[in-house]
Amino acid sequence: MQLDNDSPRVLKDIFDEYSGEDYGFDKTVVPIELAKYGDENLVSRSQARRVLNRVNLFKYVIFDFDNVPQIGQAFADEIFRVFANANPGVKLDYINANGNVTAMINRAKVSNINEL
């Protein structure tokens, strides 16, 4: 392993990015690509529950869908409807989602609204 000691990043900026007003680490970014085993698609509720392991400990969770070409309806529903309803104090957001992934997320969110 080799470290670059000339990084322009500042430690305070990194802490500020992942901590809230009370200085606790209350924000996390979850790289969804790491939930895949090999070439499998992320389609099931059990896969979503693996991704959700311990995210309820944070106030703000960002799911990063970089290099994830598609997800299944059950996967999206488990995160953006079921988990969201069970954990109203956790704000969920997502980044780097393509059109297919965004459509599935929006479908799950719309079904969440229709239940109210």
Contacts in CASP RR format, 6 or more apart in sequence:
PFRMAT RR
TARGET T0000
AUTHOR 0000-0000-0000
METHOD contacts of the structure
MODEL  1
MQLDNDSPRVLKDIFDEYSGEDYGFDKTVVPIELAKYGDENLVSRSQARR
VLNRVNLFKYVIFDFDNVPQIGQAFADEIFRVFANANPGVKLDYINANGN
VTAMINRAKVSNINEL
17 27 0 8 1.000
18 25 0 8 1.000
18 26 0 8 1.000
18 27 0 8 1.000
18 28 0 8 1.000
19 25 0 8 1.000
19 26 0 8 1.000
19 27 0 8 1.000
20 26 0 8 1.000
20 27 0 8 1.000
20 59 0 8 1.000
25 58 0 8 1.000
26 58 0 8 1.000
26 59 0 8 1.000
26 60 0 8 1.000
27 58 0 8 1.000
27 59 0 8 1.000
27 60 0 8 1.000
27 61 0 8 1.000
27 62 0 8 1.000
28 55 0 8 1.000
28 58 0 8 1.000
28 60 0 8 1.000
28 61 0 8 1.000
28 62 0 8 1.000
29 61 0 8 1.000
29 62 0 8 1.000
29 63 0 8 1.000
29 64 0 8 1.000
29 95 0 8 1.000
30 51 0 8 1.000
30 55 0 8 1.000
30 61 0 8 1.000
30 62 0 8 1.000
30 63 0 8 1.000
30 64 0 8 1.000
31 64 0 8 1.000
31 66 0 8 1.000
32 42 0 8 1.000
32 51 0 8 1.000
32 63 0 8 1.000
32 64 0 8 1.000
32 65 0 8 1.000
32 66 0 8 1.000
32 68 0 8 1.000
32 71 0 8 1.000
33 64 0 8 1.000
33 65 0 8 1.000
33 66 0 8 1.000
33 67 0 8 1.000
33 68 0 8 1.000
35 42 0 8 1.000
35 47 0 8 1.000
35 50 0 8 1.000
35 51 0 8 1.000
36 42 0 8 1.000
36 68 0 8 1.000
41 70 0 8 1.000
41 71 0 8 1.000
41 72 0 8 1.000
42 48 0 8 1.000
42 68 0 8 1.000
42 70 0 8 1.000
42 71 0 8 1.000
42 72 0 8 1.000
42 75 0 8 1.000
43 71 0 8 1.000
43 72 0 8 1.000
43 73 0 8 1.000
43 74 0 8 1.000
43 75 0 8 1.000
44 74 0 8 1.000
44 75 0 8 1.000
45 74 0 8 1.000
45 75 0 8 1.000
45 77 0 8 1.000
45 78 0 8 1.000
45 82 0 8 1.000
47 75 0 8 1.000
48 74 0 8 1.000
48 75 0 8 1.000
48 76 0 8 1.000
48 78 0 8 1.000
48 79 0 8 1.000
48 83 0 8 1.000
49 78 0 8 1.000
51 63 0 8 1.000
51 79 0 8 1.000
52 78 0 8 1.000
52 79 0 8 1.000
52 83 0 8 1.000
55 61 0 8 1.000
55 83 0 8 1.000
55 90 0 8 1.000
56 83 0 8 1.000
56 87 0 8 1.000
56 90 0 8 1.000
58 90 0 8 1.000
59 89 0 8 1.000
59 90 0 8 1.000
59 91 0 8 1.000
60 90 0 8 1.000
60 91 0 8 1.000
60 93 0 8 1.000
61 90 0 8 1.000
61 91 0 8 1.000
61 92 0 8 1.000
61 93 0 8 1.000
62 93 0 8 1.000
62 94 0 8 1.000
62 95 0 8 1.000
63 79 0 8 1.000
63 92 0 8 1.000
63 93 0 8 1.000
63 94 0 8 1.000
63 95 0 8 1.000
64 94 0 8 1.000
64 95 0 8 1.000
64 96 0 8 1.000
65 71 0 8 1.000
65 94 0 8 1.000
65 95 0 8 1.000
65 96 0 8 1.000
65 97 0 8 1.000
65 98 0 8 1.000
65 101 0 8 1.000
66 95 0 8 1.000
66 96 0 8 1.000
68 97 0 8 1.000
68 98 0 8 1.000
68 101 0 8 1.000
69 98 0 8 1.000
69 100 0 8 1.000
69 101 0 8 1.000
70 98 0 8 1.000
70 100 0 8 1.000
70 101 0 8 1.000
70 104 0 8 1.000
71 100 0 8 1.000
71 101 0 8 1.000
71 104 0 8 1.000
71 105 0 8 1.000
72 104 0 8 1.000
73 104 0 8 1.000
73 107 0 8 1.000
73 108 0 8 1.000
75 104 0 8 1.000
76 101 0 8 1.000
76 104 0 8 1.000
76 105 0 8 1.000
76 107 0 8 1.000
76 108 0 8 1.000
77 107 0 8 1.000
77 108 0 8 1.000
77 111 0 8 1.000
79 92 0 8 1.000
79 108 0 8 1.000
80 92 0 8 1.000
80 105 0 8 1.000
80 108 0 8 1.000
80 109 0 8 1.000
80 112 0 8 1.000
81 108 0 8 1.000
81 109 0 8 1.000
81 111 0 8 1.000
81 112 0 8 1.000
81 115 0 8 1.000
83 90 0 8 1.000
83 92 0 8 1.000
84 90 0 8 1.000
84 92 0 8 1.000
84 112 0 8 1.000
85 112 0 8 1.000
85 115 0 8 1.000
94 101 0 8 1.000
94 105 0 8 1.000
97 105 0 8 1.000
END
